[in-house]
Amino acid sequence: MAGNRAATPVQRLALPLVCMGAIVVLVYLMKLAFALPTTELDGGLEAADGAGTVFQLADGSHFPGEGKIRIGEEEISVQRIDAKGGKVQSGKDTVLNPNRFKVLERGVNGVAPANHAAGAAVSQVAKGLFFPENNSSFGDQVDELFYLILWITGIAFILTEGFFLYCIVAFWAKPGARSAYTHGNHRLEMVWTVIPAVILVALAVLQSGMWTEMKMSAPSATEPGVVTVQVVAKQFEWNFRQAGSDGRFGTQDDIPSTGRLVVPVDTPIRIELRAQDVLHSFFLPEFRVKQDAVPGLSVPVWFKAKRPGTFQIMCAELCGLGHSRMGGTLEVKTKEAYAEWVATESTKWNGENDGTDRPDWYGVQAKIWWWWDSTPTSVGFTGESNDRKRKS
């Protein structure tokens, strides 16, 4: 039968070559997909042009809405804006405003701001192959662990796929050959069981310090200098409450907000996370923070921002039909700007809540924070000790 014909030497060689060719093409397509955009300045940028300066790119359509660009040796933090100066956040607005950007910070890589003439080459600063730029005190450790695991699994993938290709060539059907049956090889089975086990144990030991710092050592709300934020996740929004100028929660100068969280730079931020309806997941990509919000639990999360800026807040748990719009903005301010913001917002809310009954404080968020203050969690998770305890 035709199906029993032995393969010719050319056929034996062709299949591995086709497979290797497919891998090469895939790698090339990935390279194109990850290629960073380049363009030119449409108009000059002077050394004295600081934060807030608006400039144009010749073709900025492929640049991200917020990030870093490189002109000469200088790296500049920028943000795409519309004609009114507002931040461009949607695809439609990007099409209408592809080239207008605003300077957020000059010389972010330590290079002094310089004069850049019209036509100067502009390129995007790489954020990393898989991650946005890290802005967390422990983010570098997370990235290093990820890339280490990627190297290990990548090498294992290449070795196993190479072995499969070898088997295709070496054990191709031959005229007169008979099949050999085996029930396994105990020695080989021990090898490919012990080696992965050793790797997994080594990774567990290696990352234990990082895990402890991230998950088990959340700063206490009573520690000096710690900023505590209460967060309620509900379909399909993030609600935040921060203590006002008196430093205490549950008073009329507390600062509530929906979809916008403001914190100071270089300060431990303690998040107390609760969910009011279904499972959600509090995700800060630039801070390597991702924590489930579970109804009935109060889960502590923490981070410390390394630089000011505006960042995304996302929900990383499918929580219903409106999941895709459950986002928010994290604004990291300097300590001075943050202190001014707290004073202003605290005064504002103290005035708005003055003369109203406690359940009606905090405007449209009144029901949310009345629920928080009057409904203690039946089970709390204490990250500092990894204990579960029942609250009164």
KEKE-3310 file (N, C-alpha, C; in steps of 0.2 Angstrom, whole numbers, plus 5000, padded with zeros to 4 digits):
npx = (5004:5002:5003:5013:5025:5042:5050:5059:5077:5077:5064:5064:5073:5067:5055:5060:5067:5057:5050:5059:5061:5048:5048:5059:5052:5042:5048:5054:5042:5038:5048:5045:5033:5036:5044:5051:5043:5049:5052:5051:5055:5043:5045:5055:5063:5067:5080:5076:5062:5051:5041:5025:5026:5021:5022:5025:5025:5032:5026:5017:5008:5010:5016:5015:5001:5006:5022:5040:5051:5066:5077:5091:5103:5095:5081:5064:5049:5033:5016:5002:4991:4975:4967:4963:4971:4968:4971:4973:4964:4957:4955:4949:4951:4965:4967:4962:4971:4985:4998:5001:5009:5013:5026:5031:5041:5058:5074:5074:5083:5094:5102:5106:5094:5093:5095:5084:5083:5071:5066:5074:5079:5067:5064:5055:5057:5062:5051:5053:5052:5040:5034:5027:5035:5044:5038:5039:5045:5048:5048:5058:5063:5053:5052:5065:5063:5053:5060:5070:5063:5057:5069:5073:5061:5061:5073:5071:5060:5066:5075:5066:5058:5068:5072:5060:5060:5072:5068:5058:5066:5076:5068:5060:5049:5056:5059:5055:5057:5054:5042:5047:5042:5040:5039:5043:5057:5064:5075:5077:5064:5066:5076:5070:5060:5066:5075:5066:5059:5070:5073:5061:5060:5072:5068:5058:5064:5073:5064:5057:5061:5057:5043:5039:5042:5033:5020:5019:5024:5017:5016:5011:4995:4997:5010:5023:5022:5016:5004:4987:4975:4958:4949:4936:4929:4917:4905:4904:4917:4930:4932:4938:4945:4952:4961:4957:4964:4964:4969:4962:4950:4933:4928:4921:4930:4936:4942:4934:4934:4930:4937:4949:4964:4975:4992:5007:5024:5038:5034:5027:5013:4998:4986:4969:4959:4943:4928:4912:4903:4906:4920:4934:4949:4963:4974:4989:4999:5011:5017:5018:5008:4995:4981:4968:4951:4940:4924:4919:4932:4945:4959:4976:4986:5002:5013:5027:5030:5042:5043:5035:5019:5007:4996:4989:4975:4968:4955:4958:4951:4938:4923:4910:4898:4902:4916:4927:4927:4930:4941:4954:4963:4979:4987:5003:5010:5022:5028:5026:5016:5006:5003:4997:4986:4979:4976:4968:4957:4952:4947:4937:4928:4925:4918:4907:4901:4898:4885:4876:4869:4877:4876:4874:4886:4900:4894:4889:4895:4891:4883:4892:4903:4896:4892:4905:4909:4899:4898:4908:4921:4919:4929:4946:4961:4977:4991:5003:5006:5001:4990:4973:4959:4945:4935:4928)
npy = (4994:5012:5019:5012:5014:5017:5032:5043:5048:5062:5066:5063:5073:5084:5087:5091:5102:5110:5112:5119:5130:5136:5140:5150:5159:5163:5168:5179:5186:5189:5198:5209:5212:5217:5227:5244:5260:5273:5291:5308:5324:5337:5352:5361:5358:5365:5367:5373:5370:5364:5353:5351:5358:5358:5348:5342:5327:5320:5308:5301:5291:5277:5277:5275:5281:5286:5287:5285:5294:5294:5307:5310:5309:5310:5306:5307:5309:5308:5312:5309:5321:5330:5343:5352:5350:5339:5322:5309:5295:5285:5274:5280:5294:5294:5292:5304:5313:5310:5315:5325:5329:5331:5336:5328:5326:5330:5324:5311:5300:5305:5312:5329:5341:5345:5356:5352:5351:5354:5339:5331:5314:5303:5291:5277:5273:5257:5247:5234:5217:5210:5217:5233:5248:5247:5253:5251:5247:5234:5228:5225:5213:5205:5205:5199:5186:5182:5182:5173:5161:5161:5159:5146:5138:5141:5135:5122:5120:5121:5110:5099:5100:5099:5086:5079:5082:5075:5062:5061:5060:5050:5038:5035:5026:5011:4999:4983:4984:4981:4985:4990:4986:4994:4995:5006:5016:5015:5022:5033:5039:5043:5052:5063:5066:5070:5081:5092:5093:5097:5110:5117:5117:5125:5137:5140:5142:5153:5163:5166:5176:5187:5185:5185:5199:5205:5200:5195:5205:5217:5234:5240:5249:5258:5262:5274:5286:5278:5277:5274:5267:5264:5252:5248:5236:5235:5230:5241:5246:5255:5260:5272:5277:5289:5294:5310:5327:5325:5312:5301:5287:5287:5299:5316:5322:5313:5307:5303:5294:5289:5278:5285:5286:5294:5295:5298:5299:5288:5282:5271:5263:5257:5246:5242:5230:5226:5217:5221:5213:5203:5192:5201:5208:5217:5226:5233:5236:5243:5242:5229:5223:5213:5207:5197:5203:5198:5194:5196:5196:5206:5211:5215:5225:5231:5244:5254:5268:5273:5284:5300:5301:5296:5282:5265:5258:5242:5229:5212:5201:5192:5199:5201:5208:5221:5221:5225:5238:5242:5251:5262:5277:5279:5291:5297:5308:5321:5322:5334:5340:5330:5332:5345:5342:5333:5342:5351:5343:5337:5348:5352:5341:5340:5352:5348:5337:5342:5345:5335:5319:5305:5292:5298:5304:5308:5310:5303:5291:5287:5276:5266:5268:5268:5255:5249:5254:5249:5236:5224:5213:5196:5187:5190:5194:5193:5200:5202:5192:5181:5175:5169:5176:5179:5193:5204)
npz = (5000:4997:5009:5016:5010:5011:5017:5006:5007:5004:5008:5021:5025:5022:5030:5043:5039:5034:5046:5054:5046:5047:5061:5060:5052:5061:5071:5065:5062:5074:5078:5070:5075:5088:5085:5088:5086:5075:5071:5066:5073:5072:5071:5082:5098:5113:5125:5136:5137:5147:5158:5152:5140:5123:5109:5092:5083:5067:5063:5074:5076:5079:5091:5109:5120:5131:5138:5136:5125:5114:5110:5102:5114:5125:5135:5136:5145:5140:5134:5125:5118:5116:5105:5115:5125:5133:5140:5128:5127:5120:5106:5095:5097:5096:5083:5078:5084:5082:5083:5092:5107:5124:5135:5149:5158:5157:5152:5159:5160:5166:5158:5153:5148:5131:5116:5102:5085:5072:5063:5070:5074:5082:5093:5101:5118:5124:5133:5138:5135:5138:5148:5154:5159:5174:5190:5203:5219:5222:5209:5200:5205:5202:5188:5185:5190:5181:5169:5171:5173:5160:5152:5157:5153:5139:5135:5138:5129:5117:5117:5118:5107:5097:5100:5096:5082:5079:5081:5071:5060:5063:5066:5055:5045:5039:5025:5029:5043:5060:5073:5089:5106:5121:5139:5145:5153:5167:5173:5164:5167:5180:5179:5171:5180:5192:5188:5184:5197:5205:5199:5201:5215:5218:5212:5220:5232:5228:5225:5237:5246:5239:5238:5251:5254:5246:5248:5262:5270:5271:5275:5291:5295:5305:5305:5305:5292:5282:5270:5269:5260:5257:5247:5237:5227:5214:5203:5189:5194:5202:5219:5230:5246:5256:5271:5278:5282:5296:5297:5300:5297:5293:5296:5293:5284:5276:5260:5246:5231:5214:5202:5202:5209:5220:5225:5235:5229:5232:5245:5256:5251:5258:5253:5257:5253:5247:5240:5234:5228:5217:5212:5209:5202:5208:5198:5194:5182:5180:5192:5196:5203:5208:5214:5220:5224:5235:5240:5257:5262:5268:5260:5262:5252:5245:5239:5233:5225:5213:5205:5200:5190:5178:5179:5174:5181:5183:5180:5183:5182:5176:5177:5174:5162:5159:5162:5154:5154:5167:5174:5179:5185:5191:5200:5203:5214:5218:5235:5241:5232:5234:5247:5247:5239:5247:5257:5251:5245:5257:5264:5255:5256:5269:5270:5262:5268:5280:5292:5287:5289:5295:5287:5275:5270:5259:5246:5231:5234:5246:5250:5248:5257:5269:5270:5271:5283:5292:5290:5294:5289:5288:5288:5289:5280:5285:5279:5285:5293:5288:5293:5295:5302:5312:5312:5324)
capx = (5000:5005:5005:5018:5031:5047:5052:5066:5081:5075:5058:5067:5077:5062:5051:5064:5069:5051:5048:5064:5059:5042:5051:5062:5047:5038:5053:5054:5036:5038:5052:5042:5028:5039:5049:5049:5042:5053:5049:5055:5052:5040:5046:5060:5061:5072:5082:5072:5055:5050:5035:5019:5027:5017:5026:5022:5029:5030:5021:5016:5002:5012:5019:5010:4999:5011:5029:5046:5054:5073:5079:5098:5105:5090:5075:5059:5043:5028:5009:4998:4985:4971:4968:4961:4976:4966:4974:4970:4964:4954:4957:4946:4955:4972:4967:4961:4976:4991:5005:5002:5011:5015:5031:5029:5048:5064:5080:5073:5088:5100:5105:5103:5090:5097:5091:5083:5080:5066:5069:5078:5076:5064:5062:5052:5061:5059:5049:5054:5049:5034:5031:5028:5041:5043:5039:5038:5051:5050:5046:5064:5064:5047:5054:5070:5061:5050:5064:5074:5058:5057:5075:5072:5056:5063:5078:5067:5056:5070:5078:5061:5056:5074:5072:5055:5063:5077:5064:5055:5071:5079:5064:5055:5048:5060:5057:5057:5058:5048:5041:5049:5038:5043:5035:5046:5063:5064:5081:5075:5059:5068:5079:5065:5056:5070:5077:5061:5058:5075:5072:5055:5062:5077:5065:5054:5069:5075:5059:5054:5062:5053:5036:5038:5042:5027:5014:5019:5026:5013:5017:5005:4992:4999:5017:5024:5024:5012:4998:4983:4969:4953:4947:4930:4928:4910:4903:4911:4921:4935:4930:4944:4944:4959:4960:4959:4969:4965:4973:4958:4945:4926:4926:4918:4935:4939:4942:4932:4934:4929:4941:4955:4968:4981:4996:5014:5030:5043:5030:5024:5005:4995:4979:4965:4955:4937:4924:4905:4898:4909:4927:4938:4957:4966:4980:4993:5004:5018:5019:5019:5004:4989:4978:4960:4947:4935:4918:4920:4938:4949:4965:4981:4991:5006:5018:5030:5031:5048:5043:5028:5017:5000:4997:4983:4972:4964:4953:4961:4946:4932:4918:4903:4898:4906:4922:4932:4927:4932:4947:4954:4969:4983:4991:5008:5013:5028:5026:5023:5010:5001:5001:4993:4980:4975:4973:4962:4951:4950:4943:4931:4924:4923:4912:4901:4898:4895:4878:4873:4869:4883:4875:4874:4893:4904:4890:4887:4898:4888:4881:4898:4907:4892:4893:4911:4910:4894:4898:4915:4922:4918:4935:4951:4967:4982:4997:5009:5008:4998:4985:4966:4956:4938:4934:4921)
capy = (5000:5018:5022:5008:5015:5020:5039:5044:5053:5069:5067:5063:5079:5090:5089:5095:5109:5114:5114:5124:5136:5139:5143:5156:5164:5165:5173:5186:5190:5192:5204:5214:5214:5220:5233:5250:5265:5279:5296:5314:5330:5341:5358:5360:5357:5369:5364:5377:5368:5359:5350:5355:5360:5354:5348:5338:5322:5319:5303:5298:5286:5271:5278:5274:5287:5289:5283:5288:5294:5296:5311:5311:5305:5312:5302:5312:5306:5312:5310:5311:5325:5332:5350:5356:5348:5333:5316:5305:5288:5280:5273:5285:5300:5293:5293:5311:5317:5305:5318:5330:5327:5335:5334:5327:5326:5330:5320:5306:5295:5308:5317:5336:5343:5349:5358:5347:5354:5350:5334:5326:5307:5301:5284:5275:5269:5250:5245:5227:5213:5208:5221:5240:5250:5246:5259:5248:5246:5227:5226:5222:5206:5201:5204:5195:5180:5180:5181:5167:5156:5161:5156:5139:5135:5141:5130:5115:5119:5120:5104:5094:5100:5096:5079:5077:5082:5070:5056:5060:5058:5044:5033:5035:5019:5008:4993:4977:4986:4979:4989:4988:4988:4995:4997:5012:5015:5018:5026:5039:5042:5046:5058:5068:5068:5073:5087:5097:5094:5101:5116:5120:5118:5130:5143:5142:5145:5159:5168:5166:5183:5192:5184:5188:5206:5207:5197:5194:5211:5223:5239:5241:5256:5262:5263:5281:5288:5274:5280:5269:5268:5258:5251:5244:5234:5233:5230:5239:5252:5255:5266:5273:5282:5290:5299:5317:5330:5322:5306:5295:5285:5287:5306:5319:5325:5308:5309:5297:5295:5283:5278:5289:5286:5298:5293:5301:5295:5285:5281:5264:5263:5251:5245:5237:5228:5222:5217:5221:5209:5197:5192:5206:5208:5224:5225:5239:5233:5246:5241:5222:5222:5210:5204:5196:5206:5193:5196:5194:5196:5212:5209:5220:5225:5237:5245:5260:5271:5276:5291:5302:5300:5293:5275:5262:5253:5237:5223:5207:5195:5192:5200:5202:5210:5227:5220:5228:5246:5243:5253:5268:5280:5280:5297:5297:5315:5322:5322:5341:5340:5326:5335:5350:5339:5331:5348:5354:5338:5336:5354:5352:5336:5342:5356:5345:5333:5346:5346:5330:5313:5300:5288:5302:5307:5306:5311:5297:5285:5287:5269:5261:5268:5266:5248:5247:5255:5246:5229:5222:5207:5190:5184:5195:5191:5198:5198:5202:5185:5175:5171:5171:5177:5181:5199:5205)
capz = (5000:4997:5015:5019:5007:5015:5014:5003:5010:5003:5012:5028:5027:5020:5035:5048:5036:5034:5053:5056:5042:5050:5067:5058:5050:5066:5075:5061:5062:5081:5078:5067:5079:5093:5083:5091:5080:5074:5067:5067:5076:5067:5075:5087:5106:5116:5131:5141:5136:5152:5158:5150:5133:5118:5103:5087:5079:5060:5063:5080:5076:5081:5098:5114:5122:5137:5139:5135:5119:5114:5105:5103:5120:5130:5136:5138:5147:5136:5134:5119:5121:5110:5104:5121:5130:5137:5138:5123:5130:5116:5099:5090:5099:5094:5076:5077:5087:5082:5083:5097:5113:5130:5139:5157:5161:5153:5155:5164:5160:5169:5153:5153:5142:5125:5110:5097:5080:5068:5059:5074:5075:5088:5094:5107:5123:5125:5140:5140:5130:5140:5153:5154:5163:5181:5194:5210:5223:5221:5202:5196:5207:5199:5181:5185:5191:5175:5163:5173:5171:5153:5149:5158:5149:5132:5133:5138:5123:5111:5118:5117:5100:5093:5100:5092:5075:5078:5081:5065:5055:5065:5067:5050:5043:5034:5023:5033:5050:5064:5079:5096:5111:5128:5145:5149:5156:5174:5174:5161:5170:5186:5177:5169:5186:5197:5186:5185:5204:5208:5196:5205:5222:5217:5210:5226:5237:5226:5225:5244:5249:5235:5240:5258:5254:5242:5251:5269:5274:5270:5281:5295:5294:5311:5305:5303:5285:5278:5267:5269:5255:5257:5240:5236:5220:5213:5195:5186:5196:5208:5223:5234:5251:5260:5277:5276:5286:5303:5298:5303:5293:5296:5298:5287:5280:5272:5253:5242:5223:5209:5196:5202:5215:5221:5231:5235:5227:5237:5251:5257:5251:5260:5250:5260:5247:5248:5235:5237:5224:5214:5212:5205:5203:5207:5194:5193:5178:5180:5199:5197:5209:5206:5220:5220:5228:5237:5245:5263:5264:5267:5259:5261:5246:5246:5234:5234:5218:5212:5201:5198:5184:5178:5177:5173:5186:5179:5184:5179:5184:5172:5183:5171:5155:5159:5164:5150:5156:5174:5174:5183:5185:5197:5199:5208:5214:5223:5242:5242:5228:5237:5254:5245:5236:5253:5261:5247:5245:5264:5266:5251:5258:5276:5269:5259:5273:5286:5293:5285:5293:5294:5281:5268:5269:5253:5240:5227:5236:5253:5252:5248:5263:5275:5269:5273:5290:5296:5288:5295:5285:5292:5288:5286:5278:5287:5275:5289:5297:5284:5297:5294:5308:5312:5315:5328)
cpx = (5004:5008:5011:5025:5036:5049:5059:5070:5079:5069:5060:5070:5072:5058:5054:5065:5063:5049:5053:5062:5053:5044:5054:5057:5043:5042:5053:5048:5035:5042:5049:5036:5030:5044:5046:5048:5047:5050:5054:5051:5049:5040:5052:5058:5068:5074:5078:5065:5054:5044:5029:5020:5024:5021:5023:5028:5027:5025:5021:5011:5004:5015:5013:5007:5003:5017:5035:5049:5062:5074:5087:5100:5100:5084:5070:5052:5037:5021:5006:4992:4981:4971:4967:4966:4974:4970:4970:4970:4961:4957:4955:4950:4962:4972:4966:4967:4983:4998:5006:5004:5013:5021:5029:5036:5053:5070:5079:5078:5095:5104:5102:5099:5094:5092:5090:5079:5075:5069:5073:5075:5073:5062:5059:5057:5058:5057:5051:5050:5042:5030:5031:5033:5039:5043:5038:5045:5053:5049:5052:5065:5059:5050:5060:5068:5057:5055:5068:5069:5058:5063:5074:5067:5058:5068:5075:5063:5060:5073:5072:5059:5062:5074:5066:5057:5068:5073:5061:5060:5074:5075:5058:5055:5053:5058:5059:5058:5052:5048:5044:5045:5041:5038:5038:5053:5064:5069:5079:5069:5061:5072:5075:5060:5060:5073:5072:5059:5063:5075:5066:5057:5067:5073:5061:5058:5071:5070:5055:5055:5057:5045:5035:5038:5035:5020:5013:5021:5023:5014:5010:5002:4995:5007:5018:5025:5020:5006:4993:4977:4964:4950:4941:4929:4921:4909:4901:4915:4925:4933:4936:4942:4950:4957:4961:4964:4970:4968:4969:4952:4938:4924:4924:4923:4938:4938:4940:4933:4932:4933:4948:4958:4974:4985:5003:5019:5034:5040:5027:5016:5002:4987:4975:4959:4949:4933:4917:4901:4901:4916:4929:4945:4960:4973:4983:4999:5011:5021:5020:5014:4997:4987:4970:4957:4941:4930:4919:4927:4941:4956:4970:4985:4995:5011:5021:5032:5038:5048:5036:5026:5009:5000:4990:4981:4967:4961:4955:4957:4940:4926:4911:4904:4901:4913:4927:4932:4929:4939:4948:4961:4973:4988:4996:5011:5019:5024:5023:5016:5004:4999:4996:4986:4976:4972:4967:4956:4948:4945:4937:4926:4921:4917:4906:4897:4895:4888:4873:4873:4875:4882:4875:4881:4895:4900:4888:4890:4896:4887:4887:4901:4903:4892:4899:4912:4905:4894:4906:4915:4922:4925:4940:4957:4973:4989:5003:5011:5005:4993:4978:4963:4949:4938:4928:4917)
cpy = (5006:5020:5018:5010:5019:5027:5039:5048:5060:5071:5067:5070:5085:5092:5093:5102:5113:5117:5120:5131:5140:5143:5150:5161:5167:5170:5180:5190:5193:5198:5210:5217:5219:5226:5240:5255:5270:5284:5302:5320:5335:5348:5356:5360:5360:5366:5367:5374:5363:5356:5354:5358:5355:5354:5343:5333:5322:5314:5299:5293:5279:5271:5277:5281:5290:5284:5288:5288:5296:5301:5312:5306:5306:5308:5307:5308:5311:5308:5313:5315:5327:5340:5354:5354:5342:5327:5312:5298:5283:5279:5278:5292:5300:5294:5300:5315:5312:5309:5323:5327:5332:5332:5334:5328:5326:5327:5315:5301:5299:5312:5324:5337:5347:5352:5353:5351:5350:5345:5329:5319:5306:5294:5282:5271:5263:5250:5239:5223:5211:5213:5229:5242:5249:5252:5257:5246:5238:5224:5223:5215:5202:5200:5199:5188:5177:5178:5174:5161:5155:5157:5148:5135:5135:5136:5123:5114:5118:5113:5098:5094:5098:5089:5076:5077:5077:5063:5055:5057:5051:5037:5032:5028:5017:5001:4987:4978:4984:4984:4986:4990:4988:4997:5003:5011:5019:5023:5033:5043:5046:5052:5064:5070:5072:5080:5093:5099:5099:5109:5120:5122:5124:5137:5145:5145:5152:5165:5169:5173:5188:5191:5186:5195:5208:5206:5196:5200:5217:5228:5240:5249:5261:5264:5271:5282:5283:5278:5274:5271:5262:5258:5246:5242:5232:5234:5237:5245:5251:5261:5266:5278:5283:5295:5306:5320:5327:5315:5300:5294:5286:5294:5310:5322:5320:5310:5303:5299:5289:5284:5282:5289:5290:5296:5297:5296:5293:5285:5275:5266:5257:5251:5240:5236:5224:5222:5217:5216:5202:5197:5197:5205:5215:5223:5232:5236:5236:5245:5234:5220:5219:5206:5203:5200:5201:5195:5193:5194:5204:5210:5215:5219:5231:5238:5252:5263:5274:5283:5293:5300:5297:5286:5271:5258:5249:5232:5217:5200:5196:5193:5202:5206:5217:5227:5224:5236:5247:5245:5260:5271:5281:5286:5297:5304:5315:5323:5329:5342:5336:5329:5341:5347:5336:5336:5351:5350:5337:5342:5354:5347:5337:5347:5353:5340:5336:5347:5341:5324:5308:5296:5292:5306:5304:5306:5304:5291:5284:5279:5264:5262:5267:5259:5246:5248:5251:5238:5226:5215:5201:5187:5189:5191:5196:5196:5198:5196:5179:5171:5173:5171:5180:5188:5200:5210)
cpz = (5000:5004:5018:5015:5011:5012:5011:5008:5010:5007:5019:5030:5026:5026:5041:5046:5036:5041:5055:5052:5045:5057:5065:5056:5056:5070:5072:5062:5069:5082:5075:5071:5085:5091:5085:5085:5081:5070:5068:5070:5071:5071:5080:5094:5109:5123:5137:5142:5141:5152:5156:5143:5128:5112:5098:5084:5072:5059:5069:5081:5080:5088:5103:5117:5128:5138:5138:5127:5119:5109:5106:5109:5126:5130:5139:5139:5144:5136:5128:5122:5114:5110:5110:5127:5135:5135:5133:5126:5125:5109:5094:5091:5096:5087:5074:5079:5087:5084:5088:5104:5118:5134:5147:5161:5156:5156:5160:5165:5163:5164:5153:5147:5137:5120:5105:5091:5076:5064:5063:5074:5082:5088:5101:5112:5124:5132:5143:5135:5131:5145:5152:5159:5170:5185:5201:5213:5222:5214:5199:5198:5203:5191:5180:5185:5184:5170:5165:5171:5163:5150:5151:5154:5142:5130:5133:5132:5117:5111:5116:5110:5095:5094:5096:5084:5074:5077:5074:5060:5057:5065:5061:5048:5038:5032:5027:5040:5054:5070:5085:5101:5118:5133:5148:5151:5162:5175:5171:5165:5177:5185:5175:5174:5191:5195:5187:5192:5207:5205:5200:5212:5222:5216:5217:5231:5235:5226:5232:5247:5246:5237:5247:5258:5251:5246:5259:5273:5272:5276:5285:5294:5300:5310:5302:5295:5280:5276:5266:5264:5256:5250:5240:5229:5219:5205:5194:5187:5202:5212:5229:5240:5255:5265:5275:5281:5293:5303:5300:5298:5297:5298:5292:5283:5276:5264:5249:5235:5220:5203:5196:5209:5215:5227:5230:5232:5233:5244:5251:5256:5252:5257:5255:5255:5249:5241:5238:5233:5222:5215:5207:5206:5202:5204:5192:5189:5179:5187:5201:5203:5205:5211:5219:5225:5229:5242:5251:5266:5263:5266:5258:5255:5247:5240:5236:5227:5218:5208:5200:5191:5184:5175:5177:5180:5182:5183:5179:5180:5180:5177:5180:5164:5154:5161:5160:5151:5163:5175:5178:5182:5191:5196:5205:5208:5219:5230:5243:5238:5231:5243:5252:5242:5242:5257:5257:5247:5252:5266:5262:5254:5265:5275:5267:5264:5279:5286:5290:5289:5291:5288:5274:5267:5262:5247:5237:5230:5244:5255:5252:5255:5269:5275:5272:5281:5295:5295:5289:5291:5290:5293:5285:5285:5280:5284:5279:5292:5293:5288:5294:5301:5307:5316:5319:5324)
residu = (MET:ALA:GLY:ASN:ARG:ALA:ALA:THR:PRO:VAL:GLN:ARG:LEU:ALA:LEU:PRO:LEU:VAL:CYS:MET:GLY:ALA:ILE:VAL:VAL:LEU:VAL:TYR:LEU:MET:LYS:LEU:ALA:PHE:ALA:LEU:PRO:THR:THR:GLU:LEU:ASP:GLY:GLY:LEU:GLU:ALA:ALA:ASP:GLY:ALA:GLY:THR:VAL:PHE:GLN:LEU:ALA:ASP:GLY:SER:HIS:PHE:PRO:GLY:GLU:GLY:LYS:ILE:ARG:ILE:GLY:GLU:GLU:GLU:ILE:SER:VAL:GLN:ARG:ILE:ASP:ALA:LYS:GLY:GLY:LYS:VAL:GLN:SER:GLY:LYS:ASP:THR:VAL:LEU:ASN:PRO:ASN:ARG:PHE:LYS:VAL:LEU:GLU:ARG:GLY:VAL:ASN:GLY:VAL:ALA:PRO:ALA:ASN:HIS:ALA:ALA:GLY:ALA:ALA:VAL:SER:GLN:VAL:ALA:LYS:GLY:LEU:PHE:PHE:PRO:GLU:ASN:ASN:SER:SER:PHE:GLY:ASP:GLN:VAL:ASP:GLU:LEU:PHE:TYR:LEU:ILE:LEU:TRP:ILE:THR:GLY:ILE:ALA:PHE:ILE:LEU:THR:GLU:GLY:PHE:PHE:LEU:TYR:CYS:ILE:VAL:ALA:PHE:TRP:ALA:LYS:PRO:GLY:ALA:ARG:SER:ALA:TYR:THR:HIS:GLY:ASN:HIS:ARG:LEU:GLU:MET:VAL:TRP:THR:VAL:ILE:PRO:ALA:VAL:ILE:LEU:VAL:ALA:LEU:ALA:VAL:LEU:GLN:SER:GLY:MET:TRP:THR:GLU:MET:LYS:MET:SER:ALA:PRO:SER:ALA:THR:GLU:PRO:GLY:VAL:VAL:THR:VAL:GLN:VAL:VAL:ALA:LYS:GLN:PHE:GLU:TRP:ASN:PHE:ARG:GLN:ALA:GLY:SER:ASP:GLY:ARG:PHE:GLY:THR:GLN:ASP:ASP:ILE:PRO:SER:THR:GLY:ARG:LEU:VAL:VAL:PRO:VAL:ASP:THR:PRO:ILE:ARG:ILE:GLU:LEU:ARG:ALA:GLN:ASP:VAL:LEU:HIS:SER:PHE:PHE:LEU:PRO:GLU:PHE:ARG:VAL:LYS:GLN:ASP:ALA:VAL:PRO:GLY:LEU:SER:VAL:PRO:VAL:TRP:PHE:LYS:ALA:LYS:ARG:PRO:GLY:THR:PHE:GLN:ILE:MET:CYS:ALA:GLU:LEU:CYS:GLY:LEU:GLY:HIS:SER:ARG:MET:GLY:GLY:THR:LEU:GLU:VAL:LYS:THR:LYS:GLU:ALA:TYR:ALA:GLU:TRP:VAL:ALA:THR:GLU:SER:THR:LYS:TRP:ASN:GLY:GLU:ASN:ASP:GLY:THR:ASP:ARG:PRO:ASP:TRP:TYR:GLY:VAL:GLN:ALA:LYS:ILE:TRP:TRP:TRP:TRP:ASP:SER:THR:PRO:THR:SER:VAL:GLY:PHE:THR:GLY:GLU:SER:ASN:ASP:ARG:LYS:ARG:LYS:SER)
# end
